[in-house]
């Protein structure tokens, strides 16, 4: 377990369990949640819960990419989340503990770009996707 202080909140990082990973159902549906769980079980994704002041706030599914960045595949609010600085501080701590040089993520939420820029993130391109 790791602890640090970010905006007066004590942060603890704990491994997520199966129920935490399956909480992604409310965003992605059953099939995608099962896929995420399978990736965690076969060690292609890592899963942690970020606790702020003893309260579990975020479930973070991530992997270390080819550039040695911690790539956030999914950040799920738990118990009211809503603390982006706490989420970022937890992700930074995970990155440091795992020898990563930075943090990357993709999002479809336009409002998140502005909020994350306030926390030091820079825009580095666009991800395009096609489903069929």
C-alpha contacts under 8 A as a table, 3 or more apart, distances in Angstrom:
res1	aa1	res2	aa2	distance
1	X	12	X	6.04
1	X	13	X	5.56
1	X	14	X	6.03
2	X	11	X	7.22
2	X	12	X	5.26
2	X	13	X	5.70
2	X	93	X	7.62
3	X	10	X	6.31
3	X	11	X	4.98
3	X	12	X	4.92
3	X	13	X	7.39
4	X	10	X	5.74
4	X	11	X	5.41
4	X	12	X	7.51
5	X	8	X	5.70
5	X	9	X	5.46
5	X	10	X	4.89
5	X	11	X	6.31
6	X	9	X	5.28
6	X	10	X	6.78
6	X	11	X	7.37
6	X	85	X	7.36
6	X	86	X	6.43
6	X	89	X	6.43
7	X	85	X	7.62
7	X	86	X	7.68
9	X	52	X	5.69
9	X	53	X	5.39
9	X	86	X	7.43
10	X	51	X	7.90
10	X	52	X	5.57
10	X	53	X	4.80
10	X	54	X	7.42
11	X	50	X	6.86
11	X	51	X	5.57
11	X	52	X	4.83
11	X	53	X	6.35
11	X	54	X	7.65
11	X	86	X	7.54
11	X	89	X	7.91
11	X	90	X	6.60
12	X	50	X	6.01
12	X	51	X	5.01
12	X	52	X	6.68
12	X	54	X	7.40
12	X	90	X	7.66
13	X	48	X	6.37
13	X	49	X	5.80
13	X	50	X	4.92
13	X	51	X	6.26
13	X	90	X	6.95
13	X	94	X	7.70
14	X	48	X	5.44
14	X	49	X	5.26
14	X	50	X	6.71
14	X	51	X	7.73
15	X	47	X	6.06
15	X	48	X	4.33
15	X	49	X	6.04
16	X	20	X	5.75
16	X	21	X	6.92
16	X	47	X	5.18
16	X	48	X	4.53
16	X	49	X	5.34
16	X	59	X	7.01
17	X	20	X	5.32
17	X	21	X	6.56
17	X	47	X	7.79
18	X	21	X	5.19
18	X	22	X	6.17
18	X	37	X	7.02
19	X	22	X	5.05
19	X	23	X	6.23
20	X	23	X	5.18
20	X	24	X	7.72
20	X	49	X	7.98
20	X	59	X	6.64
21	X	24	X	6.04
21	X	33	X	7.23
21	X	36	X	7.25
21	X	37	X	6.06
21	X	47	X	7.25
21	X	59	X	7.37
21	X	61	X	7.85
22	X	25	X	5.81
22	X	33	X	5.59
22	X	34	X	7.07
22	X	37	X	6.86
23	X	26	X	6.46
23	X	33	X	7.79
23	X	76	X	7.75
24	X	27	X	5.50
24	X	28	X	6.01
24	X	29	X	7.39
24	X	33	X	5.70
24	X	76	X	6.72
25	X	28	X	5.10
25	X	29	X	4.40
25	X	30	X	5.43
25	X	32	X	7.55
25	X	33	X	5.43
26	X	29	X	6.15
28	X	31	X	7.78
28	X	32	X	5.69
28	X	33	X	6.31
29	X	32	X	5.88
29	X	33	X	6.20
30	X	33	X	5.15
30	X	34	X	6.08
31	X	34	X	5.22
31	X	35	X	6.26
32	X	35	X	4.90
32	X	36	X	6.18
33	X	36	X	5.04
33	X	37	X	6.19
34	X	37	X	5.03
34	X	38	X	6.15
35	X	38	X	5.07
35	X	39	X	6.32
36	X	39	X	5.10
36	X	40	X	6.33
36	X	45	X	7.74
37	X	40	X	5.03
37	X	41	X	6.10
38	X	41	X	4.98
38	X	42	X	6.13
39	X	42	X	5.20
39	X	43	X	6.10
39	X	44	X	5.06
39	X	45	X	5.38
40	X	43	X	5.01
40	X	44	X	5.88
40	X	45	X	4.61
40	X	46	X	5.72
40	X	47	X	6.77
41	X	44	X	7.71
41	X	45	X	7.96
42	X	45	X	7.75
43	X	46	X	6.59
44	X	63	X	6.96
45	X	61	X	6.35
45	X	62	X	5.52
45	X	63	X	5.17
46	X	60	X	7.98
46	X	61	X	5.57
46	X	62	X	5.21
46	X	63	X	5.93
47	X	59	X	7.03
47	X	60	X	5.62
47	X	61	X	4.55
47	X	62	X	6.49
48	X	59	X	5.82
48	X	60	X	5.25
48	X	61	X	6.68
49	X	56	X	6.37
49	X	57	X	7.26
49	X	58	X	5.60
49	X	59	X	4.48
49	X	60	X	6.09
50	X	56	X	5.85
50	X	57	X	5.82
50	X	58	X	5.12
50	X	59	X	6.37
50	X	60	X	7.33
50	X	87	X	7.09
50	X	90	X	6.05
51	X	54	X	5.48
51	X	55	X	5.00
51	X	56	X	4.07
51	X	57	X	5.48
51	X	58	X	7.13
52	X	55	X	5.24
52	X	56	X	6.39
52	X	57	X	6.38
52	X	86	X	6.95
55	X	79	X	7.74
56	X	78	X	6.38
56	X	79	X	6.71
57	X	77	X	5.96
57	X	78	X	4.70
57	X	79	X	5.66
57	X	80	X	6.64
57	X	81	X	4.59
57	X	82	X	7.99
58	X	75	X	6.37
58	X	76	X	5.42
58	X	77	X	4.68
58	X	78	X	5.13
58	X	81	X	6.02
58	X	87	X	6.91
59	X	74	X	7.89
59	X	75	X	5.65
59	X	76	X	5.00
59	X	77	X	6.57
59	X	78	X	6.80
60	X	72	X	6.97
60	X	73	X	7.74
60	X	74	X	5.89
60	X	75	X	4.62
60	X	76	X	6.50
61	X	72	X	6.13
61	X	73	X	5.49
61	X	74	X	5.05
61	X	75	X	6.40
62	X	70	X	6.64
62	X	71	X	5.49
62	X	72	X	4.49
62	X	73	X	5.09
62	X	74	X	6.87
63	X	70	X	5.86
63	X	71	X	5.42
63	X	72	X	6.85
63	X	73	X	7.36
64	X	67	X	7.93
64	X	68	X	5.73
64	X	69	X	5.57
64	X	70	X	4.71
64	X	71	X	5.98
64	X	100	X	7.13
65	X	68	X	5.30
65	X	69	X	5.43
65	X	70	X	6.40
65	X	71	X	6.24
66	X	69	X	7.40
68	X	99	X	7.33
68	X	100	X	4.95
68	X	101	X	5.95
68	X	102	X	7.47
69	X	95	X	7.33
69	X	100	X	4.87
69	X	101	X	5.34
69	X	102	X	4.71
69	X	103	X	5.34
69	X	104	X	6.61
70	X	91	X	7.89
70	X	94	X	7.91
70	X	95	X	5.57
70	X	100	X	5.81
70	X	101	X	7.63
70	X	102	X	6.17
70	X	103	X	4.76
70	X	104	X	6.29
71	X	103	X	5.73
71	X	104	X	4.69
71	X	105	X	5.59
72	X	75	X	6.91
72	X	103	X	7.30
72	X	104	X	6.20
72	X	105	X	4.98
72	X	106	X	7.74
73	X	105	X	6.58
73	X	106	X	7.56
77	X	80	X	6.28
77	X	81	X	4.58
77	X	82	X	7.09
78	X	81	X	5.43
83	X	86	X	5.27
83	X	87	X	6.27
84	X	87	X	4.89
84	X	88	X	6.07
84	X	116	X	7.93
85	X	88	X	5.12
85	X	89	X	6.02
85	X	119	X	7.05
86	X	89	X	5.02
86	X	90	X	6.10
87	X	90	X	5.20
87	X	91	X	6.19
88	X	91	X	5.01
88	X	92	X	6.03
88	X	119	X	7.92
89	X	92	X	5.05
89	X	93	X	6.24
90	X	93	X	5.16
90	X	94	X	6.30
91	X	94	X	5.05
91	X	95	X	6.07
91	X	103	X	7.41
92	X	95	X	4.96
92	X	96	X	6.18
92	X	102	X	7.71
92	X	103	X	7.20
93	X	96	X	5.15
93	X	97	X	6.17
94	X	97	X	5.13
94	X	98	X	6.17
95	X	98	X	5.22
95	X	99	X	6.23
95	X	100	X	4.79
95	X	101	X	7.05
95	X	102	X	6.82
95	X	103	X	7.08
96	X	99	X	5.33
96	X	100	X	5.77
96	X	101	X	7.44
97	X	100	X	7.66
100	X	103	X	7.76
106	X	127	X	7.29
107	X	110	X	7.68
107	X	112	X	7.56
109	X	112	X	5.46
109	X	113	X	7.36
110	X	113	X	5.69
110	X	114	X	7.69
111	X	114	X	5.78
111	X	115	X	6.67
112	X	115	X	5.05
112	X	116	X	5.91
113	X	116	X	5.36
113	X	117	X	6.11
113	X	123	X	7.81
114	X	117	X	5.13
114	X	118	X	6.49
115	X	118	X	5.32
115	X	119	X	6.87
116	X	119	X	5.02
116	X	120	X	6.64
116	X	121	X	5.55
117	X	120	X	5.18
117	X	121	X	4.64
117	X	122	X	5.99
117	X	123	X	7.90
118	X	121	X	7.26
